[in-house]
Amino acid sequence: MIAQRTTRLAALVALPAALVLTAVASPATASSHGSAHQIDLEQLNNTGSSGTALLSVEGTQLTVKIESEGLVPGQPSAQHLHGSTDGHDFHCPDASDDTDGDGILNNTEATPDYGDINISLTTQGDTTPDSGLAVDRMPAADAQGRLSYERTITVSQDVVDHIKDLHIVQHGIDPNGNNEYDFEGAGKSELDPKLPQEATAPANCGLVKGAAVGSIPVGGVETGTGPTENTEMPTLLIAAGGFAFVVVAGALALGRRRSLTTATEPTDRSAA
């Protein structure tokens, strides 16, 4: 009888902990309809350019936010999502990809590493690869070389499914330091001889750093910091599990004490 009461007591006191576990786990499931991916931009061509970007997906709506610095002051920066939606793995290039050894990593030399343009991150209008050199619709850096960009674009399901395979490249360098794109710094662009190489060579590149389902990484594009791991849920889970263990253990100990007391009590009180 005592063993049965102890079992029932343990089950009852464990129930609140189980409810806590269920409540903690539920929000992650409820927010699985969207995703956010952070990208840290790192310099190419010794530009000193850096930044942070955030790709947020809701359905087939892609919102791109970029905060970067170290770009050519007052000049437009062609920027794109490069990469593949067919499973190919691309990455950011480095100085060793300057195959002609002229000291400038141009777009043609870098493309085998970061892939072709998938989406042109223009400020308005078309966003297909055809607008890759539409510098008149690309965002311009301010007088300090900082650039802020945000736009929501309707994309294909392939882009949604392979968003982690895409990455951002911003273009525009100034090797002769005169704060403008000219033909004296690096000659003509191999992509379009009407444009200077300075306008089309990559300034920075960044790969998707990680994903936080249904939420924006802490810090985001404003601070340039990486996503903060969510330690709240594991802590709550541990606390709830610990609570359940302590309560159940206490109940079982109480039951054992009662059983021991009963077993050792004199059966004939008159003889005591």
BAFI-3210 file (N, C-alpha, C; in Angstrom, 3 decimals, decimal comma, padded with zeros to 6 digits):
// residues 272
n [1|2|3|4|5|6|7|8|9|10|11|12|13|14|15|16|17|18|19|20|21|22|23|24|25|26|27|28|29|30|31|32|33|34|35|36|37|38|39|40|41|42|43|44|45|46|47|48|49|50|51|52|53|54|55|56|57|58|59|60|61|62|63|64|65|66|67|68|69|70|71|72|73|74|75|76|77|78|79|80|81|82|83|84|85|86|87|88|89|90|91|92|93|94|95|96|97|98|99|100|101|102|103|104|105|106|107|108|109|110|111|112|113|114|115|116|117|118|119|120|121|122|123|124|125|126|127|128|129|130|131|132|133|134|135|136|137|138|139|140|141|142|143|144|145|146|147|148|149|150|151|152|153|154|155|156|157|158|159|160|161|162|163|164|165|166|167|168|169|170|171|172|173|174|175|176|177|178|179|180|181|182|183|184|185|186|187|188|189|190|191|192|193|194|195|196|197|198|199|200|201|202|203|204|205|206|207|208|209|210|211|212|213|214|215|216|217|218|219|220|221|222|223|224|225|226|227|228|229|230|231|232|233|234|235|236|237|238|239|240|241|242|243|244|245|246|247|248|249|250|251|252|253|254|255|256|257|258|259|260|261|262|263|264|265|266|267|268|269|270|271|272]
n.u [000,827|001,903|003,963|002,487|001,236|003,501|004,441|002,299|002,481|005,000|004,506|002,611|004,020|005,939|004,594|004,231|006,850|007,059|005,161|006,419|008,606|007,284|006,119|008,412|009,576|007,753|007,686|009,817|008,986|006,719|007,725|008,837|008,402|009,896|013,185|016,441|019,543|022,878|025,595|028,998|030,935|034,038|037,163|038,386|040,984|042,575|041,057|040,138|037,524|034,538|031,741|028,303|025,672|022,220|020,065|016,749|014,056|010,737|008,310|008,320|009,523|012,327|014,278|016,874|019,402|022,030|024,926|027,770|031,256|034,205|034,147|034,372|034,194|031,167|030,700|028,919|028,194|028,324|026,495|025,820|024,032|025,825|026,484|025,071|022,036|021,801|023,099|025,887|028,969|030,279|032,804|034,468|036,980|040,625|043,773|045,446|044,080|044,463|045,256|046,689|048,583|048,661|048,156|045,580|042,571|040,326|036,858|036,422|038,508|037,761|035,247|035,182|035,445|033,455|031,192|028,592|026,494|023,496|021,374|020,857|021,539|019,981|018,721|016,227|013,746|014,654|016,112|017,558|020,370|020,974|021,032|023,407|025,495|024,260|024,961|023,781|021,560|022,438|023,306|024,947|027,970|028,393|029,933|031,860|032,433|030,635|027,903|024,438|021,829|018,667|016,259|013,310|012,667|010,971|011,523|012,567|011,480|013,663|015,754|014,957|015,145|017,861|019,223|021,340|023,478|024,144|025,838|027,145|028,603|030,270|031,188|033,826|036,645|039,558|042,417|044,287|043,611|042,063|039,440|037,478|036,093|038,203|040,081|042,752|043,635|043,352|042,891|040,759|037,588|037,299|034,847|033,223|034,369|033,761|033,587|035,563|038,057|038,148|035,516|034,275|035,749|035,945|035,199|034,612|033,540|031,265|030,200|027,290|026,804|025,330|022,164|019,120|016,248|013,269|013,962|015,847|019,334|021,010|022,241|022,730|022,612|023,161|025,176|027,157|027,831|028,059|025,560|023,949|024,135|021,296|020,872|018,926|016,849|018,134|018,952|016,533|015,464|017,278|016,915|014,212|014,291|016,020|014,511|012,367|013,730|014,706|012,326|010,990|012,889|012,856|010,256|010,339|012,231|010,876|008,816|010,275|011,226|008,851|008,043|010,105|009,805|007,313|007,876|009,579|008,216|006,908|004,706|003,110|001,948|001,367|003,299|005,464]
n.v [-001,207|001,254|001,519|001,834|004,321|005,959|005,766|006,964|009,542|010,366|010,463|012,510|014,784|015,005|015,865|018,800|019,546|018,232|019,642|022,134|021,519|020,967|023,473|025,039|023,886|024,299|026,962|026,909|025,149|026,451|028,642|027,904|028,732|030,696|032,112|033,324|034,516|035,178|037,097|037,723|040,203|040,311|041,813|042,149|042,500|044,177|046,283|046,999|046,920|045,999|044,375|043,597|041,441|040,526|037,963|037,448|035,245|034,825|032,814|033,213|035,611|037,537|039,352|041,606|042,944|045,200|046,434|048,137|049,117|051,038|051,273|052,888|056,290|058,027|056,706|054,400|051,043|048,090|045,218|041,864|038,733|035,960|032,623|029,285|027,513|024,869|023,027|023,250|024,022|027,019|029,508|032,263|034,106|034,541|036,345|034,684|033,918|035,755|035,385|036,483|037,955|040,737|042,183|042,913|041,485|040,534|040,404|038,256|036,514|035,895|034,730|031,826|030,994|032,328|032,037|032,598|035,541|035,487|036,977|040,384|043,006|045,526|048,903|049,442|048,259|045,764|042,672|040,625|038,667|040,136|042,762|043,138|044,961|047,360|050,118|052,534|051,937|050,876|050,889|053,704|054,512|056,556|059,746|058,881|056,380|054,455|052,168|051,602|049,340|048,063|045,837|044,169|041,293|039,343|035,963|032,870|029,488|027,833|029,509|030,003|027,412|026,957|028,943|029,025|028,418|030,621|033,814|037,066|039,622|042,648|045,238|047,378|049,290|051,214|051,618|053,661|055,632|058,032|058,478|057,939|056,198|055,400|055,119|055,079|053,832|050,949|050,312|049,232|047,589|044,087|043,101|045,024|047,250|049,916|050,617|051,377|049,206|049,483|049,853|047,392|045,342|043,081|044,192|043,174|040,119|037,615|034,682|032,717|032,650|031,337|030,060|031,171|029,968|031,552|033,915|036,965|037,203|038,109|041,375|041,665|043,560|046,073|046,205|044,574|042,245|038,730|036,046|035,374|032,543|030,689|030,353|030,209|028,317|025,697|026,086|026,367|023,875|022,204|023,148|022,519|019,729|019,109|019,970|018,165|015,789|016,190|016,509|014,081|012,308|013,137|012,445|009,671|009,090|009,949|008,120|005,785|006,303|006,357|003,751|002,360|003,280|002,241|-000,441|-000,838|-000,084|-001,052|-003,816|-004,577|-002,407|-002,370|-003,799|-002,194]
n.w [000,000|000,872|-000,989|-003,335|-002,810|-002,764|-005,400|-006,782|-005,705|-006,627|-009,366|-009,497|-008,535|-010,469|-012,670|-012,950|-013,741|-016,170|-017,612|-017,698|-019,328|-021,732|-022,284|-022,643|-024,888|-026,927|-028,305|-030,199|-032,154|-033,091|-034,442|-036,845|-039,436|-040,712|-041,439|-040,527|-041,594|-040,939|-042,259|-042,340|-043,667|-045,267|-046,111|-049,492|-051,937|-050,379|-049,347|-046,862|-046,272|-044,550|-042,935|-042,010|-042,855|-043,225|-044,039|-044,357|-044,457|-045,388|-046,349|-049,761|-049,699|-049,541|-047,406|-047,425|-045,528|-045,139|-043,601|-044,077|-044,313|-045,231|-047,951|-051,230|-050,816|-051,459|-053,841|-056,024|-055,080|-056,589|-055,851|-054,919|-054,567|-054,735|-056,009|-055,894|-056,646|-057,019|-055,525|-055,569|-053,984|-053,042|-052,222|-050,549|-052,318|-052,264|-052,084|-053,518|-055,726|-057,682|-060,631|-062,807|-061,590|-061,250|-059,014|-058,528|-057,706|-059,900|-061,024|-062,770|-062,144|-059,560|-059,721|-060,166|-057,539|-055,893|-057,432|-059,949|-060,444|-058,652|-057,598|-058,123|-056,040|-056,156|-055,696|-056,594|-058,969|-061,437|-060,331|-061,345|-062,670|-064,941|-064,181|-062,977|-063,409|-063,174|-062,210|-061,717|-060,260|-057,961|-054,451|-052,909|-051,184|-048,239|-047,361|-045,633|-046,452|-045,684|-045,949|-046,095|-046,499|-047,445|-048,581|-049,710|-051,511|-053,928|-054,346|-055,955|-055,193|-055,210|-054,407|-051,784|-050,729|-050,932|-049,607|-047,833|-049,412|-050,780|-051,026|-050,147|-052,148|-052,348|-054,563|-055,829|-055,694|-054,683|-055,535|-056,107|-054,379|-054,716|-054,140|-056,069|-058,924|-061,464|-064,566|-064,195|-061,913|-062,080|-064,695|-067,449|-066,945|-067,140|-067,552|-068,706|-070,934|-070,864|-068,296|-065,415|-063,995|-061,275|-060,505|-060,693|-059,516|-056,724|-053,398|-050,890|-049,271|-048,124|-046,429|-045,582|-042,184|-040,242|-039,025|-037,558|-036,679|-037,414|-036,109|-035,562|-035,546|-032,507|-032,128|-034,944|-038,036|-037,138|-035,200|-036,102|-034,887|-034,173|-034,280|-031,198|-029,193|-028,210|-025,032|-023,205|-023,456|-023,128|-020,441|-019,071|-019,599|-018,286|-015,692|-015,263|-015,580|-013,491|-011,326|-011,457|-010,975|-008,332|-006,881|-007,338|-006,340|-003,682|-002,955|-003,220|-001,254|001,009|001,010|001,474|004,056|005,497|005,124|006,398|009,010|009,696|009,533|011,666|013,965|017,173|017,398|019,504|021,559|024,199|025,396|025,426]
ca.u [000,000|002,796|004,669|001,548|001,076|004,749|004,454|001,337|003,022|006,093|003,909|001,948|004,972|006,708|003,752|004,567|008,111|006,767|004,470|007,426|009,359|006,436|005,979|009,679|009,869|006,746|007,938|010,714|008,189|005,761|008,364|009,619|007,967|010,821|014,574|017,330|020,912|023,830|026,799|030,049|031,675|035,460|037,785|039,150|041,796|043,162|040,225|039,783|036,065|033,931|030,339|027,408|024,428|021,213|019,095|015,562|013,134|009,361|007,708|009,248|009,973|013,680|014,688|018,328|019,882|023,492|025,633|029,185|032,116|035,464|033,920|034,847|033,236|030,340|030,607|027,995|028,816|027,569|026,452|025,034|024,065|026,486|026,397|024,307|020,852|021,752|023,898|027,325|029,510|031,223|033,398|035,087|038,351|041,671|044,766|046,074|043,274|044,900|046,031|047,604|049,609|048,739|047,875|044,140|041,688|039,153|035,662|036,580|039,382|037,086|033,995|035,250|035,327|032,166|030,079|027,950|025,451|022,168|020,457|021,490|020,957|019,743|017,844|014,882|013,659|015,088|017,140|018,144|021,779|021,103|021,261|024,623|026,325|023,387|025,518|022,878|020,540|023,117|023,458|026,235|028,521|028,367|031,229|032,802|032,593|029,674|026,743|023,294|020,932|017,599|015,235|012,610|012,592|010,315|012,496|012,053|011,575|015,042|016,552|014,556|015,661|019,326|019,688|022,634|024,515|024,384|026,618|027,128|029,832|030,172|032,258|034,272|037,914|040,202|043,845|045,098|043,229|041,539|038,018|036,589|036,420|038,797|040,816|044,171|043,978|043,477|042,524|039,373|036,992|037,218|033,420|032,698|035,466|033,296|033,688|036,902|038,206|037,875|034,079|033,739|036,537|035,286|035,734|034,440|032,762|030,886|029,380|026,288|027,450|024,476|020,743|018,335|014,911|012,201|014,404|016,994|020,455|021,241|023,279|022,275|023,421|023,487|026,403|028,167|028,185|027,511|024,373|024,182|023,482|020,168|021,153|017,784|016,096|018,818|018,947|015,215|015,291|018,056|016,261|012,981|014,669|016,567|013,386|011,633|014,538|014,756|011,022|010,715|013,795|012,363|009,047|010,724|012,896|009,831|008,128|011,120|011,268|007,585|008,030|011,027|009,206|006,231|008,432|010,320|007,370|006,441|003,335|002,393|002,243|001,200|004,520|006,529]
ca.v [000,000|002,424|001,609|002,385|005,747|006,624|005,846|007,981|010,834|010,699|010,824|013,804|015,882|015,119|016,471|020,203|019,633|017,832|020,761|023,151|021,076|021,141|024,911|025,566|023,346|024,659|028,108|026,604|024,534|027,411|029,678|027,252|029,162|031,663|031,916|034,474|034,053|036,277|037,042|038,676|040,592|040,501|042,538|041,619|043,522|045,076|047,487|047,293|046,926|044,946|044,653|042,514|041,367|039,608|037,468|036,949|034,615|034,519|032,328|033,498|036,991|037,624|040,692|041,720|044,132|045,258|047,575|047,914|050,293|050,857|051,345|054,140|057,336|058,671|055,921|053,254|049,734|046,960|044,158|040,724|037,403|035,019|031,239|028,316|026,891|023,478|022,163|023,486|024,718|028,081|030,162|033,539|033,963|035,270|036,964|033,670|033,754|036,759|034,504|037,195|038,553|042,197|042,797|043,180|040,334|041,015|039,583|037,018|035,635|035,512|034,009|030,378|030,758|032,724|031,694|033,649|036,336|034,888|038,107|041,702|043,737|046,902|049,667|049,404|047,602|044,395|042,107|039,455|038,855|041,140|044,067|043,042|046,153|048,542|050,932|053,647|051,455|050,268|051,854|054,401|054,750|057,956|060,429|058,132|055,038|053,528|051,871|050,942|048,845|047,141|045,647|042,894|040,813|038,056|035,052|031,545|028,492|027,327|030,404|029,740|026,103|026,932|030,258|028,866|028,253|031,918|034,729|038,453|040,280|044,060|045,573|048,766|049,474|052,508|051,396|054,883|056,468|059,366|058,492|057,832|055,135|055,930|054,128|055,163|052,939|049,537|050,134|048,942|046,371|042,971|042,817|046,063|048,219|051,281|050,834|051,122|048,000|049,836|049,788|046,025|044,403|042,869|044,879|042,278|038,902|036,937|033,478|032,560|032,242|030,419|030,338|031,161|029,797|032,415|035,049|037,698|037,045|039,228|042,258|041,948|044,407|047,344|046,158|043,756|041,120|037,464|035,609|034,871|031,263|030,742|029,524|030,242|027,082|024,626|026,359|026,035|022,434|021,617|023,489|021,735|018,340|019,020|020,089|016,902|014,767|016,451|016,253|012,642|011,666|013,445|011,649|008,274|009,013|010,048|006,839|004,791|006,573|005,906|002,279|001,904|003,577|001,281|-001,785|-000,924|000,232|-002,240|-004,209|-004,689|-001,195|-002,602|-004,407|-001,204]
ca.w [000,000|000,952|-002,276|-004,307|-002,532|-003,150|-006,863|-007,197|-005,301|-007,542|-010,648|-009,368|-008,396|-011,719|-013,701|-013,244|-014,491|-017,546|-018,238|-017,972|-020,498|-022,903|-022,561|-023,137|-026,211|-027,925|-029,168|-031,309|-033,208|-033,620|-035,234|-037,883|-040,764|-041,284|-041,054|-040,666|-041,784|-040,837|-043,083|-042,008|-044,865|-045,028|-047,210|-050,616|-052,596|-049,379|-049,247|-045,485|-046,167|-043,742|-042,639|-041,609|-043,625|-042,700|-045,008|-043,654|-045,397|-044,984|-047,582|-050,860|-049,551|-048,999|-046,982|-047,317|-044,819|-045,142|-043,043|-044,362|-044,271|-045,950|-049,389|-051,814|-050,421|-052,467|-055,071|-055,956|-054,886|-057,141|-054,835|-055,409|-053,971|-055,639|-055,578|-056,671|-056,047|-057,473|-054,655|-055,640|-052,815|-053,381|-051,067|-050,877|-052,823|-051,555|-052,969|-054,372|-056,946|-058,658|-061,498|-063,695|-060,765|-061,386|-057,725|-058,427|-057,895|-060,621|-060,879|-063,532|-061,364|-058,324|-059,974|-059,896|-056,091|-055,303|-058,307|-060,737|-059,784|-058,565|-057,405|-058,069|-054,908|-056,572|-054,808|-057,180|-060,270|-061,690|-059,446|-061,985|-063,011|-066,007|-063,562|-062,194|-063,586|-063,184|-061,124|-061,420|-059,322|-056,817|-053,351|-052,847|-049,845|-047,842|-047,412|-044,807|-047,005|-045,072|-046,792|-045,468|-047,553|-047,073|-049,613|-049,716|-052,889|-054,142|-054,937|-056,303|-054,120|-055,215|-053,575|-050,392|-050,318|-050,958|-049,159|-047,171|-050,425|-051,409|-050,201|-050,638|-052,578|-052,713|-055,497|-055,866|-054,992|-054,959|-055,265|-056,172|-053,251|-055,041|-053,777|-057,232|-059,854|-062,697|-065,336|-063,863|-060,812|-062,461|-066,097|-067,825|-066,427|-068,094|-067,765|-069,596|-071,122|-070,611|-066,853|-064,852|-063,175|-059,883|-060,235|-060,743|-058,700|-055,424|-052,220|-049,748|-049,533|-046,888|-046,511|-044,533|-040,942|-039,496|-039,123|-036,325|-037,227|-036,943|-035,310|-036,061|-034,614|-031,609|-032,664|-036,306|-038,891|-036,519|-034,424|-036,744|-034,044|-034,603|-033,557|-029,853|-028,998|-027,291|-023,858|-022,294|-023,487|-022,398|-019,000|-018,542|-019,654|-017,205|-014,427|-015,130|-015,347|-012,147|-010,398|-011,468|-010,307|-006,895|-006,285|-007,369|-005,387|-002,349|-002,712|-002,998|000,046|002,017|001,050|002,121|005,491|006,089|005,136|007,432|010,319|009,930|009,746|012,948|015,106|017,927|017,093|020,750|022,285|025,643|025,921|025,457]
c.u [000,863|003,522|003,769|001,368|002,312|004,824|003,519|001,855|004,126|005,545|003,286|002,947|005,822|005,918|004,070|005,852|007,887|006,067|005,440|008,217|008,561|006,318|007,246|009,918|008,938|007,122|008,832|009,945|007,288|006,402|009,134|009,265|008,942|012,235|015,351|018,760|021,861|025,061|027,766|030,876|033,127|036,137|038,400|039,931|042,345|042,375|039,997|038,286|035,570|032,468|029,591|026,134|023,504|020,243|017,937|014,560|011,796|008,618|008,704|009,664|011,339|013,989|016,191|018,660|021,402|023,954|027,125|029,944|033,403|035,301|034,393|033,818|032,496|030,144|029,610|028,774|027,901|027,631|025,489|025,028|024,663|026,258|025,441|023,088|020,707|022,723|025,397|027,784|030,556|031,754|034,017|036,525|039,353|042,710|045,415|045,303|043,572|045,838|046,995|048,672|049,743|048,426|046,422|043,379|040,446|038,005|035,800|037,459|038,678|035,861|034,094|035,110|033,944|030,971|029,505|026,937|024,140|021,106|021,278|020,792|020,874|018,821|016,405|014,927|014,201|016,199|017,786|019,633|022,000|021,391|022,545|025,518|025,482|023,803|024,623|021,765|021,153|023,270|024,856|026,670|028,447|029,785|032,289|033,008|031,686|028,462|025,688|022,309|019,887|016,593|014,623|012,307|011,811|011,274|011,839|012,183|012,972|015,945|016,232|015,196|017,181|019,924|021,057|023,784|024,852|025,176|026,696|028,530|029,495|031,406|032,594|035,522|038,533|041,713|044,710|044,629|042,708|040,032|037,079|037,020|036,995|039,607|042,303|044,574|044,220|043,038|041,050|038,891|036,968|035,764|032,786|033,782|035,053|033,383|035,124|036,906|037,878|036,397|033,554|034,537|035,893|036,004|035,628|033,582|032,426|029,975|028,358|026,957|026,636|023,040|020,121|016,879|013,926|012,659|015,591|018,132|020,665|022,400|022,927|023,185|023,812|024,855|027,511|028,587|027,516|026,286|024,738|023,441|022,386|020,413|019,969|017,065|016,833|018,802|017,622|014,986|016,038|017,387|015,015|013,292|015,204|015,479|012,629|012,408|014,518|013,436|010,716|011,596|013,329|011,145|009,390|011,400|011,883|009,093|008,939|011,167|009,999|007,535|008,913|010,444|008,134|006,775|009,076|009,472|006,940|004,978|002,486|002,724|002,148|002,460|005,641|006,678]
c.v [001,260|002,618|002,209|003,880|006,526|006,799|006,921|009,378|011,281|011,148|012,211|014,949|016,048|015,834|017,925|020,352|019,245|018,948|021,885|022,797|021,279|022,601|025,496|025,122|023,873|025,826|027,802|025,990|025,552|028,415|029,130|027,723|030,128|031,384|033,199|033,981|035,242|036,022|038,110|038,946|040,888|041,020|041,639|042,791|044,583|046,381|047,918|047,303|045,747|045,296|043,422|042,592|040,352|039,257|036,854|036,447|034,374|034,103|032,471|034,964|037,002|039,083|040,689|043,030|044,086|046,543|047,317|049,227|050,002|050,836|052,704|055,230|057,951|057,894|054,762|051,958|048,660|045,823|043,074|039,583|036,480|033,604|030,432|027,828|025,439|022,585|022,358|024,335|025,736|028,713|031,483|033,330|034,643|035,748|035,953|033,437|034,826|036,074|035,237|037,972|040,056|042,928|043,154|041,882|040,833|040,017|038,251|036,024|035,112|034,637|032,501|030,043|031,121|032,533|032,884|034,428|035,558|035,982|039,388|042,525|045,222|047,602|049,670|048,657|046,186|043,943|040,859|039,702|039,888|042,529|044,096|044,268|047,424|049,473|052,116|053,247|050,695|051,322|052,464|054,565|056,233|058,533|059,742|056,702|053,999|053,351|051,145|050,557|047,932|047,058|044,262|042,513|039,501|037,147|033,710|030,600|027,901|028,190|030,166|028,447|026,080|028,246|030,151|028,710|029,567|032,819|036,087|038,909|041,729|044,433|047,062|048,979|050,808|052,407|052,650|055,958|057,849|059,474|058,557|056,646|055,773|054,832|054,114|054,148|051,508|049,274|049,856|047,654|045,306|042,600|043,783|047,131|049,670|051,630|050,616|049,857|048,280|049,679|048,364|045,013|044,271|043,577|044,023|041,099|038,264|035,755|033,469|031,963|031,214|030,818|030,311|031,140|030,745|033,615|035,718|037,545|038,290|040,056|042,670|042,892|045,710|047,310|045,378|042,563|039,862|037,087|035,041|033,558|031,401|029,788|029,441|028,904|025,938|024,835|025,979|024,535|021,750|021,879|022,654|020,277|018,142|019,077|018,766|015,830|014,938|016,094|014,770|011,918|011,901|012,608|010,199|008,108|009,066|008,735|005,776|005,004|006,091|004,390|001,727|002,113|002,562|-000,092|-001,925|-000,585|-001,046|-002,556|-004,311|-003,515|-001,412|-003,195|-003,397|-000,586]
c.w [000,000|-000,362|-003,338|-004,101|-002,970|-004,666|-007,371|-006,875|-006,248|-008,892|-010,596|-009,303|-009,648|-012,797|-013,965|-014,041|-015,947|-018,297|-018,580|-019,212|-021,763|-023,276|-023,134|-024,568|-027,282|-028,820|-030,349|-032,466|-033,869|-034,564|-036,424|-039,292|-041,418|-040,843|-041,252|-040,682|-041,769|-041,700|-042,593|-043,262|-044,512|-046,287|-048,282|-051,207|-051,624|-049,215|-047,802|-045,260|-045,351|-043,507|-042,202|-042,438|-042,988|-043,814|-044,240|-044,672|-044,729|-046,241|-048,716|-050,858|-048,858|-048,664|-046,748|-046,617|-044,790|-044,471|-043,261|-044,342|-045,041|-047,450|-049,912|-051,527|-051,600|-053,748|-054,921|-055,810|-055,464|-056,125|-055,274|-054,408|-055,026|-055,130|-056,422|-055,907|-056,522|-056,711|-054,728|-054,457|-053,256|-052,097|-051,511|-051,347|-051,903|-052,569|-053,907|-055,664|-057,991|-059,648|-062,427|-062,927|-060,863|-060,081|-057,512|-058,674|-058,608|-060,518|-061,603|-062,784|-060,119|-058,546|-059,776|-058,418|-055,573|-056,232|-059,039|-059,902|-059,801|-058,444|-057,361|-057,000|-055,243|-055,578|-055,304|-058,497|-060,266|-060,735|-060,059|-062,251|-064,121|-065,454|-062,734|-062,267|-063,670|-062,057|-060,767|-060,462|-058,156|-055,714|-053,356|-051,394|-049,520|-047,858|-046,567|-045,303|-046,388|-045,977|-045,974|-046,563|-046,950|-048,212|-049,469|-051,157|-052,925|-054,897|-055,253|-055,112|-054,058|-054,345|-052,102|-049,892|-050,196|-050,470|-048,483|-048,159|-051,130|-050,459|-050,884|-051,021|-052,900|-053,533|-055,422|-055,036|-055,404|-054,703|-055,332|-055,187|-053,564|-054,835|-054,977|-058,078|-061,120|-063,371|-064,983|-062,797|-061,232|-063,898|-066,306|-067,164|-067,501|-068,381|-068,748|-069,748|-070,924|-069,123|-066,393|-064,010|-061,719|-059,531|-060,124|-059,931|-057,314|-054,283|-050,965|-050,137|-048,198|-047,149|-045,391|-043,307|-040,179|-039,636|-037,750|-036,743|-036,576|-036,153|-035,961|-035,069|-033,772|-032,124|-034,068|-037,052|-038,226|-035,835|-035,096|-035,914|-034,550|-033,808|-032,204|-029,678|-027,953|-026,134|-022,925|-022,263|-022,807|-020,892|-018,381|-018,534|-018,521|-015,865|-014,207|-014,851|-013,951|-011,102|-010,306|-010,713|-008,790|-006,240|-006,235|-006,368|-003,960|-001,998|-002,423|-001,642|001,182|002,157|001,755|003,640|006,177|006,184|006,235|008,819|010,672|010,269|011,102|014,156|015,834|017,599|018,360|021,634|023,815|026,277|026,034|026,828]
res [m|i|a|q|r|t|t|r|l|a|a|l|v|a|l|p|a|a|l|v|l|t|a|v|a|s|p|a|t|a|s|s|h|g|s|a|h|q|i|d|l|e|q|l|n|n|t|g|s|s|g|t|a|l|l|s|v|e|g|t|q|l|t|v|k|i|e|s|e|g|l|v|p|g|q|p|s|a|q|h|l|h|g|s|t|d|g|h|d|f|h|c|p|d|a|s|d|d|t|d|g|d|g|i|l|n|n|t|e|a|t|p|d|y|g|d|i|n|i|s|l|t|t|q|g|d|t|t|p|d|s|g|l|a|v|d|r|m|p|a|a|d|a|q|g|r|l|s|y|e|r|t|i|t|v|s|q|d|v|v|d|h|i|k|d|l|h|i|v|q|h|g|i|d|p|n|g|n|n|e|y|d|f|e|g|a|g|k|s|e|l|d|p|k|l|p|q|e|a|t|a|p|a|n|c|g|l|v|k|g|a|a|v|g|s|i|p|v|g|g|v|e|t|g|t|g|p|t|e|n|t|e|m|p|t|l|l|i|a|a|g|g|f|a|f|v|v|v|a|g|a|l|a|l|g|r|r|r|s|l|t|t|a|t|e|p|t|d|r|s|a|a]
***
